[in-house]
Amino acid sequence: MAREDRDYAEYFYDMLSEYGVDVGDGLSDAEFKQLIRKQYKKVKDIAKGDLW
């Protein structure tokens, strides 16, 4: 993703750092994977519009 658009990659990394990793402590592997997919979808939805 960083090769395609650095802003989106940084946003996704920030999202993982703030919400994914900390929230994932109590989740099963399947639940964590679902969380990551949900966050990635949010980033892709932003890609349809303007990040800023």
N, C-alpha and C positions, 0 to 999 in steps of 0.2 A: 504494500500500500504506500510506503514511503516513496517509492519510485514514481508512483502515479501522481500523488499530491501530498506534499509534506504537511500542509495545514491539517488535512484530514487525518493523517497518520498521527500527528501530535495530539489532536483532539481525541482520537480513539485511545491513545496511550494514557492521556489524562483521565479519561473516563474509566479505564481499567484500573488505574492507580487509585482513584478516588472511590469508586463504587464496586468494581469487580473483585479485586484482590481481597479487600477487607471484608466484603460481604460474603465472599466465597469460603471463608473459614468454616462455617457451619453447614455448608452445602455438600451434598453427595456429588460425585463426579458428573452424573447426568444433569443434576440441577445447576451445577456450575457451568456446564457446557451450554445449557439453555440460557443462562444469564448472559454469557458471552455472545451468543447468537442474537439475543434481544438488543444488547448494546451495539453490536455491529450493524443490525438493521437500523437502529436510530442514526448511526453515522451515515449509512447509505441513503436514508431519507433526507438527511441534510444535504447530501450530494445532489439531490434533485433541485435544490434551491441554492441559496447563497449562504456560505458558512458564517459570514459576518453580517 
